[in-house]
Amino acid sequence: FNAAWDQVIAYTWGKSGRWLTPAQYWRVRVHYPGFAVDYFFVDTNVFDSGPIEADPSHNLCNNINNDADASCGAEGPASLGDCPGWFQRLWAEQSKWLEEGLATSDAETNWQIVVSHFPPKWGIDFWTDMVKRHGIDMMVSGHAHNQELHHLEADNWLSPSAWIVSGGGGGITSEAMPDAAGNDDQYGFFELTLGAEEIEILSISHGGVRTLQSVLERRRPEGFGEEEIVFKK
């Protein structure tokens, strides 16, 4: 848990200008010609933290891979024992922040997109509620080392909102054996084409094959009628 995450944030102000992560969780409104998008970047490491004796392979706070005196100083976690509670407090703090941000975003932008390391299968009840009430349009995530698109399928509990896993960026790990020609979803990237009324979602494999594709239409949060929302054009 003390592997220099603060340096990742500080790199935002580096000379290259190529990196933008100004905080552990943050929001930015991007204005495109004729429409706007609110992007919410959230820290979901709470789903990878737990009691220090828990699984060291899936627990930032474990007592196997962390030294007994590990600390991030005043910023926290202050100690190994403080680690699980620190991530719980961080999640509670940003959950309130996200709730407030989404509430003000509803009527001011065309799209709401949430970006998270963990897909919404982690915290499924939380995300189902947030999507239902606030009309989050899309969630962009990673974690799994492959490409996934979940949109209008019957088993997508967030439908008609879409969520994608873009974890096939390379390296030596994939969820399954990749096909040499790229006829798979193991390595690749997503291309999003945003417009005022639609977002085209396209996954392109390492072989240049278009493997996953869908078109997302703008939605309304539950309980809101057309007359209650004025979208800026």
GUKE-673631 format. One line per field, with one value per residue: z negated, y negated, x of N, C-alpha, C in turn; residue number from 1. Coordinates in steps of 0.001 Angstrom, whole numbers, plus 500000, padded with zeros to 6 digits. Layout:
REM residues N
nz: c(Z:...) $
ny: c(Y:...) $
nx: c(X:...) $
caz: c(Z:...) $
cay: c(Y:...) $
cax: c(X:...) $
cz: c(Z:...) $
cy: c(Y:...) $
cx: c(X:...) $
resi: c(NUM:...) $
REM end
This chain:
REM residues 233
nz: c(500000:499784:502097:503462:504492:504315:505906:508425:508588:508291:510671:512461:512597:513927:516395:518875:519498:520192:518491:516430:513432:510942:508332:505884:506354:508702:510762:514035:516395:519764:522633:525718:529258:529312:527238:523865:521484:518375:516599:514163:512032:510049:507020:506418:504726:502315:502693:502894:500501:497051:493912:492315:492298:494416:497784:499387:502093:503071:501613:500547:498021:496750:494486:495451:497811:497104:495054:491482:490324:492263:493787:494926:493959:492789:494630:494991:495684:492227:490968:491017:489616:489742:492349:493622:492561:493424:496225:496249:495152:497098:499257:498282:498082:500760:501943:501047:502222:504946:505177:504746:506883:509169:508901:509440:511988:513648:515067:516529:518364:521321:521044:518587:517408:515708:514446:513434:511703:510919:512314:512361:511182:508791:505897:506666:505815:504963:507355:509049:507836:508025:510796:511517:510185:510944:513633:514855:517718:518789:517721:517398:517128:515790:514657:515101:517450:520244:522964:522598:523289:522123:522581:523954:523385:521922:519448:518409:515737:515473:517697:519531:519543:520320:519721:519799:519975:520260:520372:521830:522462:522923:522044:520177:519370:519833:519865:521171:523688:526282:529717:532559:534812:533815:533424:531082:527681:526015:526104:526863:527607:526719:528734:528526:529903:529540:529475:529443:529032:529206:528408:529939:529392:529664:529887:530658:531652:530946:533379:535122:535536:535467:532732:530752:530528:530161:529890:527875:526491:525282:521973:519389:515892:513445:512795:513773:515969:519425:519386:517148:517390:518799:521394:522302:525432) $
ny: c(501221:498861:498127:495798:494331:491660:490406:490969:489271:486791:486708:485575:482902:482844:482221:483294:483247:485266:486729:487105:487162:485824:486302:488755:489310:487701:485149:484078:481796:481969:480079:480548:479870:478688:480290:481672:483532:485131:486489:488842:489871:492520:493961:497229:498964:499899:502295:503983:504313:505281:507119:507503:510096:511315:512731:512440:512042:510568:508210:505167:504456:506523:508581:509905:509012:506456:504462:504636:502128:500454:497419:494574:492127:488933:488517:490970:494473:494631:496744:500329:501539:499516:499495:501040:499688:497118:497227:497830:495501:493682:494582:494122:491359:490521:491653:490076:487681:488408:488912:486343:485001:486301:485672:482940:482974:484105:482394:480741:481687:483708:486348:488764:490242:492766:493627:496299:498481:501082:503158:502754:505074:505383:504047:504141:503659:501020:499659:500338:499021:496324:495929:496352:494295:491919:492079:492717:493001:494570:496875:497112:499396:501522:503894:506816:508794:508449:507708:506404:505862:504691:504174:504021:506563:509243:510054:507896:506008:503288:502208:499846:498641:498742:500774:501163:503228:502523:503999:505193:504335:505224:506604:509550:511038:512451:513169:515481:517742:515901:515355:515666:514148:512259:512716:512494:511454:510738:509109:505655:502604:500038:497933:494941:493079:490078:488341:485860:487220:489946:492570:494299:497442:499289:502126:502997:505495:506872:507707:505989:506501:505877:506528:506196:504279:501531:499204:496535:494901:491757:491556:491165:490397:492445:491640:489079:486863:485815:483108:482272:482154:480214:480217:478927:477614) $
nx: c(500818:502148:503494:504483:502253:501620:503471:502569:500404:501737:503151:501467:502030:504412:507014:506409:503683:501973:500418:497576:496441:495307:494497:493383:490727:488657:487116:486224:485007:484458:484299:482980:482513:479345:478363:478734:480697:480747:483313:484044:486474:487264:488546:488796:490080:489302:488078:490137:491307:491641:491398:494594:495549:494371:494012:497027:497414:495341:494962:495754:496508:497828:499827:502000:503292:503808:505915:506249:506403:505422:504336:502526:502863:501642:499628:498474:497719:498537:499749:500245:498164:496291:495580:493311:491021:491549:491204:488497:487437:488223:486667:484081:484126:484533:482311:480203:481022:480819:478079:477033:478226:477213:474540:474450:475352:473443:471580:473175:475009:475585:476477:477462:480283:481922:485062:487025:489285:488426:485895:482253:481265:482459:481310:478651:475961:476104:476826:474708:472587:473474:473631:470972:469605:470903:471438:473913:475850:477928:480461:483897:486476:489111:491300:490612:492415:491662:489373:486172:482723:479747:476437:473535:472772:470850:471809:473137:473147:473175:472075:470084:472594:476103:479009:482511:485417:488645:491240:493182:495815:498408:501629:502565:500471:497280:493762:493118:494440:495819:494841:496879:496282:494630:491940:490250:489513:491576:493983:494144:492330:489927:487945:486273:483716:482397:479325:476673:474280:474796:477131:479613:480908:483769:485769:489038:491169:494497:495280:494113:491461:488001:486283:484291:481336:479091:476336:475732:473011:471906:470711:468178:468078:466374:462993:462987:461425:461107:460590:461865:464557:467030:469097:472193:473004) $
caz: c(500000:499744:503286:504126:505252:504334:507036:509605:508581:508501:512058:513197:512768:514552:517585:520112:519774:520757:517444:515691:512265:509929:506992:505864:507073:509238:511782:515030:517433:521055:523601:527121:530072:529231:526076:522776:520768:517043:516293:512741:511814:508663:506464:505904:504045:501153:503044:502870:499163:496036:492728:492697:492449:495570:498990:499804:503537:503400:500436:500410:496619:496170:493674:496087:498773:496487:493832:490266:490033:493468:493514:495918:493233:492358:495647:494744:494370:491313:490530:491549:488927:490164:493787:494025:492208:494249:497514:496006:494980:498408:500066:497749:498418:502178:502284:500822:503268:506217:505089:504932:508225:510150:508739:510115:513384:514404:515946:517080:519389:522126:520659:517352:517562:514510:514738:512225:511953:510789:512972:511400:510469:507438:505435:507602:505276:504966:508715:509582:507270:508567:512205:511579:509710:511580:515079:515377:519059:519076:516803:518044:516077:516194:513724:515860:518547:521520:523409:522399:523523:521584:522900:524029:523119:520858:518163:517956:514714:515573:518964:520812:519438:520767:519008:520547:519355:521221:519645:522737:522953:523237:520971:520333:518767:520397:519211:521937:524724:527413:531078:533245:535773:533110:533411:529680:526867:524984:526199:527750:527000:527088:529361:528254:530734:528771:530070:528510:528786:529232:528263:530573:528609:530577:529413:531738:531076:531277:534804:535897:535768:534688:532051:529966:530994:529797:529914:526628:526600:524047:521131:518301:514597:513085:512131:514406:517243:520408:519039:515935:517682:519933:521785:523074:526802) $
cay: c(500000:497676:498198:494497:493852:490202:489975:491046:488020:485674:486717:484710:481590:483021:481427:483909:482885:486423:487495:486334:487819:484816:486712:490149:489285:486354:484944:483055:481586:481722:479493:480866:479031:478957:481080:481755:484802:485150:487699:489036:490867:492954:494910:498374:499889:500488:503671:504756:504129:506045:507410:507724:511535:511819:513161:511479:511825:509662:507373:504188:504276:507798:508541:510709:508190:505159:504506:504387:500694:499726:496231:493496:490874:488222:488641:492251:495096:494336:497984:501536:501717:498456:499619:501389:498620:495949:497392:497736:494081:493060:494945:493422:489942:490260:492020:488857:486746:488856:488694:484914:484620:486822:484952:481650:483207:484610:481440:479806:482285:484755:487685:489002:491423:493066:494400:497009:499660:502289:503145:502629:506327:505062:503011:504230:503010:499580:499123:500493:497931:495039:495865:496273:493000:490762:492225:492836:493568:495569:497081:497584:500043:502403:504997:508066:508618:508740:506683:506786:504855:505082:503072:504320:507982:509495:510246:506664:505436:501826:501820:499584:498104:499673:500784:501855:503586:502328:504480:505951:503396:505814:507299:510998:511707:512300:514083:516731:517774:515060:515865:514949:513206:511264:513026:512724:510239:510781:507887:504681:501324:499528:496616:494339:491925:489401:487312:485295:488149:491335:492915:495567:498183:500247:502786:503440:506441:506681:507998:505022:507027:505266:507697:505831:502990:501184:497768:496129:493732:490988:491994:490282:491082:492899:490669:487780:486756:484975:481700:481966:482065:479381:480504:477881:477983) $
cax: c(500000:502999:504352:504682:501100:501620:504288:501704:499646:502661:503594:500552:502660:505712:507288:505939:502305:501273:499755:496588:495842:495593:494068:492942:489468:488506:486088:486533:483994:485094:483377:483197:481628:477923:477938:479711:480756:481351:484069:484314:487518:487108:489519:488044:490992:488634:487740:491382:491860:490926:492210:495997:495802:493626:494710:498053:497379:494245:494758:496826:496852:498261:501050:503045:504017:504090:506719:505464:506408:505036:503532:502503:502976:500447:498576:497844:497546:499634:500373:499628:496895:495377:495344:491942:490100:491850:490540:487066:487121:488382:485508:482914:484305:484319:480936:479424:481441:480263:476634:476782:478647:476260:473278:474553:475706:472302:470926:474149:475850:474960:476924:478207:481124:482706:486268:487429:490113:487612:484583:481142:480983:482893:480388:477527:474766:476369:476792:473357:471795:473927:473238:469519:469112:471544:471524:475281:475745:478953:481562:485121:487258:490199:491500:490716:493352:491024:488446:484779:481694:478447:475538:472107:472540:469883:472474:473779:472267:473207:471444:470732:473946:477132:480288:483549:486691:489729:492407:494046:496811:499698:502312:502701:499322:495946:492830:493114:495464:495444:494971:497960:495729:493837:490506:489925:489359:492621:494789:493538:491955:488615:487812:484970:483393:481361:478492:475705:473184:475246:478542:479951:481891:484397:486981:489910:492126:495912:495445:493359:490117:486918:485709:483113:480837:477723:476046:475084:472155:471803:469601:467750:467998:465028:462138:463042:460738:461777:460439:462616:465978:467370:470467:472837:473363) $
cz: c(500000:500941:504119:504964:505323:505477:508344:509722:508910:509957:512947:513505:513320:515852:518851:520494:520297:519756:516699:514651:511067:508508:507043:506485:507498:510380:512768:516026:518727:522025:525013:527953:529975:528054:525054:522077:519399:516835:514796:512597:510333:508285:505818:505230:502752:501423:503133:501537:498167:494825:493127:492885:493697:496756:499476:501298:503948:502211:500265:498987:495975:495429:494218:496991:498285:495249:492631:489942:491255:493126:494703:495234:492910:493350:495489:495944:493476:490888:491184:490907:489350:491590:494157:493742:493049:495595:497366:495866:496304:499286:499592:498141:499890:502642:502121:501897:504611:506261:505377:506347:509291:510082:509451:511597:514246:515459:516702:518203:520156:521588:519310:517539:516311:514904:513439:512588:511939:511554:511936:510813:509031:506965:506262:507089:505304:506369:509341:509103:507886:510021:512327:511225:510480:513086:515618:516715:519303:517935:517575:516966:516672:515340:514435:517101:519858:521883:523228:522690:523044:521808:522841:523810:521928:519492:517707:517005:514730:516849:518705:520734:519846:519818:519772:519643:520440:520531:520507:523315:523272:522028:521206:519851:519551:519735:519898:522993:525915:528747:531822:534202:535116:533139:531992:528973:525777:524964:527185:527023:527450:527736:529117:529145:530124:529612:529064:528130:528681:528950:528941:529785:529493:529949:530613:531140:531506:532731:535702:536207:534872:534031:531292:530403:530535:529889:528679:526871:525249:523276:520070:516997:514261:512400:512752:515736:518174:519991:517849:516182:518910:520257:522635:524447:527225) $
cy: c(498731:497627:496916:494042:492336:489650:490030:489772:486839:485571:485871:483368:481702:482248:481998:483484:484039:487143:486609:487218:486901:485190:488175:490312:487848:486340:483881:482986:481207:481231:479843:479955:479475:479789:481147:483098:484570:486510:487722:490177:491247:493972:496054:499400:500446:501950:504569:504562:504912:506260:507843:509206:512119:512084:512137:511194:510831:508763:506449:504098:505542:507668:509430:509850:506771:505354:504144:502901:499856:498559:495282:492133:490252:488356:489938:493178:494909:495582:499156:501757:500704:498665:499976:500274:497382:496049:497347:496272:493334:493336:494217:491943:489690:490706:490820:487827:487108:488629:487237:484473:485086:486070:483609:481814:483537:483637:480546:480377:483349:486144:487655:490306:491581:493976:494989:498161:500930:502142:503108:503951:506215:503876:502979:503530:501492:499013:499261:499362:496591:494868:495648:494878:491815:490907:492200:493564:494710:495654:497692:498150:500889:503652:506344:507828:509104:507546:507201:505591:505411:503920:503524:505787:508149:509619:509024:505935:503911:501312:500896:498860:499180:499648:501636:502169:503461:502691:505260:505118:503985:506483:508795:511768:511417:513342:515440:516655:516918:515766:515024:513891:512130:511493:513405:511383:510164:509517:506929:503386:500970:498156:496119:493113:491241:488365:486828:486289:489603:491427:494261:496211:499283:500804:503322:504300:506128:507015:507044:505457:506297:506385:507391:504453:502773:499666:497441:494867:493056:491395:490958:491061:491431:491787:489297:487830:485824:483507:481311:481814:481193:479611:479350:478407:477225) $
cx: c(500849:503954:504290:503487:501048:502466:503497:500874:500562:503115:502685:501194:504084:505827:506652:504529:501466:500376:498777:495926:496088:495217:493660:491560:489204:487493:486557:485381:484714:484031:483837:482294:480166:477462:479066:479593:481376:482018:484358:485328:487512:488190:488737:488947:490417:488291:488967:492086:491023:491801:493617:496328:495147:494550:495741:498058:496298:493930:495953:497345:497420:499592:502158:503920:504280:504961:505858:505378:506040:504111:503604:502521:501633:499296:497800:497910:498784:500386:499668:498256:495839:494889:493899:490934:490298:491160:489020:486639:487215:487164:484253:482948:483992:482933:480016:479725:480820:478758:476307:477139:477684:474939:473313:474848:474499:471790:471894:474999:475074:475262:477609:478978:481979:483862:486795:488346:489265:486299:483462:480659:481454:482048:479126:476281:474911:476195:475408:472458:472177:473510:471736:469030:469662:471708:472938:475220:476721:479951:482725:486029:488375:490190:491653:491563:492750:490139:487019:483878:480365:477483:474079:471787:471594:470545:473261:472846:472276:472542:470246:472068:474952:478314:481276:484731:487748:491037:493376:495161:498164:500318:502302:501485:498054:495056:492772:494214:495043:495645:495997:497436:494856:492349:490065:489789:490421:493473:494132:493226:490539:488748:486398:484799:482180:480638:477477:474615:473620:476731:478748:481089:482463:485665:487755:491008:493547:496206:494687:491944:489112:486124:484427:482652:479402:477578:475220:474276:472021:470560:469283:467779:466563:464253:462139:462290:461487:461728:461290:464101:466184:468831:471006:473223:474615) $
resi: c(1:2:3:4:5:6:7:8:9:10:11:12:13:14:15:16:17:18:19:20:21:22:23:24:25:26:27:28:29:30:31:32:33:34:35:36:37:38:39:40:41:42:43:44:45:46:47:48:49:50:51:52:53:54:55:56:57:58:59:60:61:62:63:64:65:66:67:68:69:70:71:72:73:74:75:76:77:78:79:80:81:82:83:84:85:86:87:88:89:90:91:92:93:94:95:96:97:98:99:100:101:102:103:104:105:106:107:108:109:110:111:112:113:114:115:116:117:118:119:120:121:122:123:124:125:126:127:128:129:130:131:132:133:134:135:136:137:138:139:140:141:142:143:144:145:146:147:148:149:150:151:152:153:154:155:156:157:158:159:160:161:162:163:164:165:166:167:168:169:170:171:172:173:174:175:176:177:178:179:180:181:182:183:184:185:186:187:188:189:190:191:192:193:194:195:196:197:198:199:200:201:202:203:204:205:206:207:208:209:210:211:212:213:214:215:216:217:218:219:220:221:222:223:224:225:226:227:228:229:230:231:232:233) $
REM end
